[in-house]
Amino acid sequence: MAVFTPVSLDDLTQWLPQFPLGKPLGIKGISSGIENSNFFINTETGEYVLTIFEQLGFEQLPFYLHLMRHLAERGVLVPAPVADRKGEILHSLHGKPACIVTKLEGTSQMAPRPVHCAAVGDMLAKMHLAAQDFGIRQPNLRGIDWWKTTTPVVLPYLPEDGQRLLRAEMQKQEAFAASDTYRSLPGGPVHADLFRNNVMFDGERLTGFFDFYFAGCDTWLFDVAVTVNDWCIDLESGELDTVRTRAMLDAYHAVRPFNAAEKTAWQPMLRAGALRFWLSRLYDFHLPREAEMLTPHDPGHFERILRRRIDNQIPELY
């Protein structure tokens, strides 16, 4: 993530004794992303990730941190929050919410093959099922209510054809969200941001999902659509790769079978996944916040994906 709040080794030395992690040996800012301040930290007991939350408040964060703990306890491969000596997992650093989580093995797979997509589909379905009995409920904070408030903010920055596309798609999505089909979709806690850089692999072995700080309760199909729109496409054109898409969907379906309503909702949900990230990238690109190492993403990428999902045939769920 971008670094909005710098943390020095001296800062860490004063703050870390509340944890059973030994003395800090080093700290390094993580440059990718644009929401929080993240750091790799080395201590006498190993490597961890420190996050300072720049947007989320103390009242929202228990959902994310306890969801990660819940999933880790049920065998889903995610970073586990590290408790302090009093058992607390949410803390304050430089006056902002902060936490430490375990560091996953491996690296991000930025050129996925079908075997990687199948592993992601399998683990995503297991994650959805494992989170069914999670006791905290929090909506997807980047869901349709956020789309409605963000659309008029970003519209003035778009050319006329982009404005027409955004207005038309918002009308489609509002109608879809009000439909009986949408209301019958199963759901629960979802990751909602499971891009290639939020999953770790060691070769072909998936070692974990991370960065749960866009998670919330939504339809499971939305989570699948967001994931397919990143893992299973040609990055230049936004076109779906049929073989990778089939590998991911078949692996997911083998663990948690899709139902008839999800089959009907598949194309509008792929469009919803593209719209959500087109809007957020437009906002971050045209209304950036100051930060060290901040690199806004190109909003045109998800505009292309949205146009492809509107115009082209897509692989069926099953």
C-alpha positions as CSV (number, residue, x, y, z in Angstrom):
1,M,0.0,0.0,0.0
2,A,1.0,3.6,-0.3
3,V,2.7,5.1,2.8
4,F,0.6,8.0,4.2
5,T,1.9,7.7,7.8
6,P,5.7,7.1,8.0
7,V,6.9,4.8,10.7
8,S,10.6,4.7,11.7
9,L,12.6,2.0,13.4
10,D,12.7,4.2,16.5
11,D,8.9,4.5,16.4
12,L,8.6,0.7,16.1
13,T,11.1,0.1,18.9
14,Q,8.9,2.2,21.3
15,W,5.6,0.7,20.1
16,L,6.4,-3.1,19.7
17,P,7.1,-4.2,23.3
18,Q,3.3,-4.6,23.9
19,F,3.6,-7.7,21.6
20,P,5.3,-11.0,22.3
21,L,7.5,-10.6,19.1
22,G,10.9,-9.7,20.5
23,K,12.9,-6.6,19.4
24,P,12.3,-5.0,16.0
25,L,15.2,-5.5,13.6
26,G,13.9,-3.6,10.5
27,I,11.0,-1.9,8.8
28,K,10.3,-1.3,5.1
29,G,7.3,0.5,3.5
30,I,5.2,-1.4,1.0
31,S,4.6,0.7,-2.1
32,S,1.7,-1.0,-3.9
33,G,-1.9,0.0,-3.4
34,I,-3.5,3.3,-2.3
35,E,-5.6,2.8,0.8
36,N,-3.5,2.2,3.9
37,S,0.1,2.5,5.1
38,N,1.7,-0.9,5.1
39,F,5.1,-2.1,6.2
40,F,7.1,-5.3,6.4
41,I,8.7,-5.6,9.8
42,N,11.4,-7.9,11.0
43,T,11.6,-8.9,14.6
44,E,13.5,-11.4,16.7
45,T,10.6,-13.9,16.2
46,G,10.1,-13.5,12.4
47,E,8.6,-11.4,9.7
48,Y,5.2,-9.6,9.9
49,V,3.1,-7.0,8.3
50,L,2.2,-3.7,10.1
51,T,-0.8,-1.8,8.8
52,I,-1.9,1.7,9.7
53,F,-5.5,2.4,8.6
54,E,-6.0,5.7,6.8
55,Q,-9.7,5.5,5.9
56,L,-11.2,2.9,8.2
57,G,-12.0,3.8,11.8
58,F,-11.8,1.9,15.1
59,E,-15.5,1.1,15.0
60,Q,-15.2,-0.6,11.5
61,L,-12.0,-2.5,11.9
62,P,-13.2,-5.4,14.3
63,F,-15.1,-6.8,11.3
64,Y,-12.0,-7.2,9.2
65,L,-9.6,-8.3,11.8
66,H,-11.9,-10.8,13.5
67,L,-13.0,-12.1,10.1
68,M,-9.3,-12.9,9.3
69,R,-8.9,-14.6,12.7
70,H,-12.2,-16.6,12.1
71,L,-11.0,-17.8,8.7
72,A,-7.5,-18.7,9.8
73,E,-9.0,-20.8,12.7
74,R,-11.0,-22.7,10.1
75,G,-8.1,-23.6,7.8
76,V,-8.5,-20.8,5.2
77,L,-5.1,-19.5,4.2
78,V,-5.1,-15.9,5.4
79,P,-2.8,-13.7,7.5
80,A,-3.6,-14.1,11.2
81,P,-3.8,-11.0,13.4
82,V,-1.2,-10.9,16.1
83,A,-2.6,-10.3,19.6
84,D,-0.7,-8.2,22.2
85,R,0.1,-9.5,25.6
86,K,-3.5,-8.6,26.7
87,G,-5.1,-10.5,23.8
88,E,-6.0,-7.4,21.8
89,I,-5.6,-7.3,18.0
90,L,-6.5,-3.7,17.2
91,H,-4.2,-0.9,18.4
92,S,-3.2,2.7,17.8
93,L,0.0,4.1,16.3
94,H,0.6,7.8,15.6
95,G,-3.0,8.3,16.6
96,K,-4.5,6.0,13.9
97,P,-5.8,2.4,14.1
98,A,-3.1,-0.2,13.5
99,C,-2.5,-3.9,13.6
100,I,0.1,-6.6,13.0
101,V,-0.6,-9.8,11.0
102,T,1.5,-12.8,10.0
103,K,3.4,-12.6,6.7
104,L,2.4,-15.1,4.1
105,E,5.0,-17.2,2.2
106,G,5.6,-16.9,-1.5
107,T,5.0,-14.1,-4.1
108,S,2.1,-12.8,-6.1
109,Q,1.4,-14.6,-9.4
110,M,1.0,-11.8,-11.9
111,A,0.9,-14.1,-15.0
112,P,-1.6,-16.8,-13.8
113,R,-2.2,-20.0,-15.6
114,P,-5.3,-22.2,-15.3
115,V,-3.8,-24.1,-12.4
116,H,-3.5,-20.9,-10.4
117,C,-7.0,-19.8,-11.3
118,A,-8.4,-23.1,-10.2
119,A,-6.5,-22.8,-6.9
120,V,-8.0,-19.4,-6.3
121,G,-11.5,-20.6,-7.2
122,D,-11.2,-23.5,-4.8
123,M,-10.0,-21.4,-1.9
124,L,-12.5,-18.6,-2.6
125,A,-15.4,-21.1,-2.3
126,K,-13.9,-22.5,0.9
127,M,-13.6,-19.0,2.3
128,H,-17.2,-18.2,1.6
129,L,-18.4,-21.3,3.3
130,A,-16.1,-20.9,6.3
131,A,-17.4,-17.3,6.9
132,Q,-21.0,-18.3,7.0
133,D,-21.1,-18.5,10.8
134,F,-19.0,-15.3,11.3
135,G,-21.0,-13.3,13.9
136,I,-20.2,-9.7,12.8
137,R,-22.2,-8.2,10.0
138,Q,-20.9,-5.2,8.1
139,P,-22.1,-4.1,4.6
140,N,-19.7,-3.8,1.6
141,L,-18.7,-0.2,2.1
142,R,-17.9,0.0,-1.7
143,G,-21.3,-1.4,-2.7
144,I,-24.1,0.3,-4.6
145,D,-24.7,3.0,-2.1
146,W,-21.1,4.1,-2.5
147,W,-21.5,3.9,-6.3
148,K,-24.5,6.3,-6.2
149,T,-22.6,8.9,-4.2
150,T,-19.4,8.6,-6.2
151,T,-20.9,8.7,-9.7
152,P,-21.8,12.4,-9.6
153,V,-18.4,13.3,-8.2
154,V,-16.4,11.6,-11.0
155,L,-18.8,12.3,-14.0
156,P,-17.3,15.8,-14.7
157,Y,-13.9,14.3,-15.3
158,L,-15.2,12.0,-18.1
159,P,-15.6,12.7,-21.8
160,E,-19.1,12.6,-23.1
161,D,-19.1,8.9,-24.2
162,G,-17.7,7.9,-20.8
163,Q,-20.4,9.9,-19.1
164,R,-23.1,8.1,-21.2
165,L,-21.6,4.7,-20.3
166,L,-21.4,5.5,-16.6
167,R,-25.0,6.8,-16.4
168,A,-26.4,3.9,-18.4
169,E,-24.6,1.3,-16.3
170,M,-25.7,2.8,-13.0
171,Q,-29.3,2.7,-14.2
172,K,-28.8,-1.0,-15.2
173,Q,-27.2,-1.8,-11.8
174,E,-29.8,-0.1,-9.7
175,A,-32.5,-2.0,-11.6
176,F,-30.6,-5.2,-11.1
177,A,-30.1,-4.6,-7.4
178,A,-33.9,-4.1,-7.0
179,S,-34.7,-7.4,-8.9
180,D,-36.0,-10.6,-7.4
181,T,-33.0,-12.4,-8.9
182,Y,-30.6,-10.2,-7.1
183,R,-32.5,-10.6,-3.8
184,S,-32.3,-14.4,-4.1
185,L,-28.6,-14.6,-4.5
186,P,-26.7,-16.2,-1.6
187,G,-24.1,-14.3,0.3
188,G,-22.2,-13.4,3.4
189,P,-18.7,-12.0,4.2
190,V,-16.7,-11.6,0.9
191,H,-13.2,-10.4,0.2
192,A,-14.3,-8.0,-2.6
193,D,-10.8,-7.1,-3.8
194,L,-9.2,-10.5,-4.6
195,F,-6.8,-9.3,-7.3
196,R,-3.6,-11.1,-8.4
197,N,-1.5,-8.9,-6.0
198,N,-3.7,-10.0,-3.0
199,V,-2.9,-13.7,-3.3
200,M,0.4,-15.5,-2.7
201,F,1.7,-18.6,-4.4
202,D,4.8,-20.8,-3.9
203,G,5.0,-22.2,-7.4
204,E,1.6,-23.7,-8.1
205,R,0.7,-23.9,-4.4
206,L,-1.6,-21.2,-3.1
207,T,-0.2,-19.9,0.2
208,G,-2.8,-17.3,1.1
209,F,-5.3,-14.5,0.5
210,F,-4.5,-11.2,2.1
211,D,-5.6,-7.5,2.2
212,F,-9.2,-8.0,3.6
213,Y,-9.8,-4.3,4.2
214,F,-12.4,-4.0,1.5
215,A,-14.3,-7.0,2.8
216,G,-17.9,-6.8,3.7
217,C,-21.2,-8.7,3.5
218,D,-22.4,-9.0,-0.1
219,T,-23.4,-11.6,-2.6
220,W,-20.9,-14.4,-3.1
221,L,-21.3,-14.0,-6.8
222,F,-20.0,-10.4,-6.6
223,D,-16.8,-11.8,-5.1
224,V,-16.4,-14.3,-7.9
225,A,-17.0,-11.7,-10.5
226,V,-14.4,-9.3,-9.1
227,T,-11.9,-12.2,-9.0
228,V,-12.6,-13.4,-12.5
229,N,-12.4,-9.8,-13.9
230,D,-8.7,-9.7,-12.8
231,W,-7.4,-13.3,-12.8
232,C,-9.0,-14.5,-16.0
233,I,-8.4,-11.7,-18.5
234,D,-6.0,-10.4,-21.0
235,L,-4.7,-7.3,-19.3
236,E,-4.4,-5.3,-22.5
237,S,-7.9,-5.8,-23.8
238,G,-9.9,-6.8,-20.8
239,E,-11.1,-9.9,-22.7
240,L,-11.9,-13.0,-20.7
241,D,-9.6,-16.0,-21.3
242,T,-12.0,-18.9,-21.6
243,V,-9.6,-21.6,-20.3
244,R,-8.7,-19.6,-17.2
245,T,-12.3,-18.6,-16.5
246,R,-13.5,-22.2,-16.9
247,A,-10.7,-23.4,-14.5
248,M,-11.7,-20.9,-11.8
249,L,-15.5,-21.4,-12.1
250,D,-15.3,-25.2,-12.2
251,A,-13.0,-25.3,-9.1
252,Y,-15.3,-22.9,-7.2
253,H,-18.5,-24.8,-8.3
254,A,-16.9,-28.2,-7.1
255,V,-16.8,-26.8,-3.5
256,R,-19.9,-24.6,-3.5
257,P,-22.2,-25.2,-6.4
258,F,-23.7,-22.2,-8.1
259,N,-27.5,-22.0,-8.2
260,A,-30.0,-21.0,-10.9
261,A,-30.3,-17.4,-9.7
262,E,-26.5,-17.0,-9.8
263,K,-26.5,-18.3,-13.4
264,T,-29.1,-15.7,-14.4
265,A,-27.2,-12.9,-12.6
266,W,-23.7,-13.8,-13.9
267,Q,-23.4,-11.2,-16.7
268,P,-24.8,-8.3,-14.7
269,M,-22.6,-9.2,-11.8
270,L,-19.5,-9.2,-14.0
271,R,-20.5,-5.7,-15.1
272,A,-21.0,-4.7,-11.4
273,G,-17.5,-5.9,-10.6
274,A,-16.1,-3.8,-13.4
275,L,-18.1,-0.8,-12.5
276,R,-17.1,-0.8,-8.9
277,F,-13.4,-0.6,-9.7
278,W,-13.8,1.8,-12.6
279,L,-15.5,4.2,-10.1
280,S,-12.9,3.8,-7.4
281,R,-10.0,4.2,-9.9
282,L,-11.7,7.3,-11.4
283,Y,-12.0,8.8,-7.9
284,D,-8.4,7.9,-6.8
285,F,-7.0,9.2,-10.1
286,H,-8.8,12.5,-10.3
287,L,-9.0,13.2,-6.5
288,P,-5.8,11.8,-5.2
289,R,-4.6,12.0,-1.6
290,E,-1.0,12.8,-0.8
291,A,1.2,9.9,0.2
292,E,4.7,8.6,-0.1
293,M,5.0,6.1,-2.9
294,L,1.4,6.6,-4.1
295,T,0.7,5.3,-7.6
296,P,-2.9,5.7,-8.7
297,H,-4.2,2.9,-11.0
298,D,-5.4,3.6,-14.6
299,P,-9.2,3.9,-14.5
300,G,-9.3,3.2,-18.3
301,H,-8.5,-0.5,-17.5
302,F,-11.8,-1.1,-15.9
303,E,-13.7,1.0,-18.4
304,R,-12.4,-1.4,-21.1
305,I,-13.4,-4.4,-19.0
306,L,-16.9,-3.0,-18.5
307,R,-17.4,-2.4,-22.2
308,R,-16.2,-6.0,-22.9
309,R,-18.7,-7.5,-20.4
310,I,-21.5,-5.5,-22.0
311,D,-20.6,-6.4,-25.6
312,N,-19.2,-9.9,-25.5
313,Q,-20.3,-13.4,-24.8
314,I,-19.1,-14.8,-21.5
315,P,-18.4,-18.4,-20.2
316,E,-21.4,-19.7,-18.3
317,L,-21.1,-20.6,-14.6
318,Y,-21.9,-24.2,-15.1
